[in-house]
């Protein structure tokens, strides 16, 4: 793999970062996915993701036209692909998710706990993403709920919101789960309990329980044959590695408490949509090489922004491994935030509201009707703007973003087959 890491130097004279408008994920996929997919086997969901991202906001997705009744304004808008790895159309779904969860969050402080998979299991992760993701979520969730139910630590049921991230800043495989945990919980007697200590859980105890649960469940799946092993691995080698990892320390971080969980959701929302890298991090793309920025955190007290250059093939190899399989949920809620605990969540919300000091609510002024109407009126004659479906002179088969069975062979990447 060709890889060149240098200090970040793509800065203009005024101190702002210089970006190449042609250096986008869409352009790289359009130019290089065909030879990449022909050389390296990719699952069907990766082909579908590449196809959608490469044709996002193009005629193949269909669209609509905004027309003025008097012919002054004609605007053509092509539809977005709506894929969760697309950086071009991720802003609206991210904002919608953020608004939903910030409304649902309890008005209390929260902790962030990060559970990271050891790097020795990266090859196993590649062949069993759905399986290991479920084990990662469930092992971390069971460990937290078990320990926090103990009166020694909390003795109540908290609200848990978990999000899976699979990449590092350099696009290497780095599966880890972020948990947002309410600083307190609903006790069995119907009261809200708050931890007595600032550090609710001892890290070593949490790490050992999480490690034990994860390895025990993974070992069962390996012995039953449900887990696929890499070609160079055999059963004995895999079991030996699991035994070694059972004696090694795992990376479990308990971060400082936040005043409110809404601040942590802002951090998580940036990684929920848009894929492992956004277009703003891609500095240049030319001659089959991609240069992107990453944050070097080897010195936590002084992180530095650097640049890495990869060939387009190696870049796509790194990027494609982070496409989530179809129907894999990367955000999950447990405890009070679980769907089946809505009554308990409202009970906890009422308890927190009654104990909090009431403060005057700030009510934002409603938008003037004239401003809203102005968006749908012609700026020249003030006539209403009509939205019509986009019609083509030549027939174009629309791509249904929710069903991968409709396709156009001559427009899709090679190897893109019917599901």
C-alpha positions, 0 to 999 in steps of 0.5 A: 500500500502506498502511504505517505503521511506529512504535516498538513500544509494545504493552507491558504495565505489567510489561514483557511484550509484549501479544498479542491472542489473536484476532490469528492467521494463521488468523483473518486467512486465514479472514476475508480470503483470499476477497476477496484471492484473488478480486482477486489471482491466486494459484497452486494451492499458495497456495490449498491452503496458505491452506485448510489453515491456515484450517482447522487443528485444526478439525472439517474435519481430523478428530480423535480423542477421549480417553475415560475408561472410567468417563466422567470424562474426555472430551477432543476433539483436532482434527488439525493441517494439517501445512503447513510455513507453519502457525505453529500446528503447527510445533513438533513437526516443527521439534523432530524436524528439530532432533533429527535434524540435531543427531545427524547433525552432526559434533562440530566447530566450524562457520562460517555463510555467507549468500548473498543475492540482489540486490533487482533480481532480486526480480521475476524471483524471483516468477515463477521461485521453483523455478528461482532457488532451485535456482540459488541453492543450486547456485551457492553450493554449487559455489563453496564446494566448489571453493574449499575443495577448493583446498589454499590454503584447506583441501584437503578436503571439508567438510559443508554444510547449507543453508537457504533463507529468502525474507523479511525482518522486514517480510515483503518479498521477501529470498531468501537461503541460510544455509550451515553449513560445518564448520570442516575437512573430510575430505582425499583421504588419509582424514585430517581437515584443519583450516584454518590461518587463522581466516578460511578463505575470502576474502570477495571471492573467494567473492563473485565466484565465486558471482556468476559461477556464478549469473549464467552459469546464469541467463543460460542459462535466460533465453536458452533460454526456461525462465525466465519474465519479468515482463510489463514486461520483455523479453529485452534488458532482462533481459540488460542487468540481468544484465550490470549485476549482474555488475559490482556487489557482492553481499551475501555474509557470512562470520560468526564461527566457532561452537564447535559446529554445533548452535548454528547449527542452533538458529537455522535451525530457527526458520525451517524451519517456521511460515512467514514470521511467527508469531502472537506477532509479530502485535500486533493485528488489527481493522477490516481492519488488521494490526499486527505487530512487526519488528526494525529492523536499519538500525543493527546496533549498536542494533537496535530493535523497531518496529511496522508496520500493513498492511491485511489485503489488503496483509498477505496479499499480503506473506505469500503470496509466501513460500509455497514451491511444492509439492515445493520443498526449502528445506533441502539437504545437501551435501559430507559431509552429503549422502546419498551420503556416509554412509561418509565422514561416519562416517569423519570422525566416527570421526577427530574422536572419536579426536582429541577428549579423552574426557569423562564422558557425562551420562546423563539419568535415565529418566522414571518409569514412573508419570509416563508412565502418568499421561498416559494415565490418568484423574486421578479414577479412575486408569482407562486413557484410551481414544483413539477416532476422532472421530465427527460427527452430520453427515457431514464430509469429511476433508481429506487434507493430503497430496493436494489433490484432496479438497476441500469447495467450500463450505468452501474459499476461492473459486478453490480448484480441483482439481489 
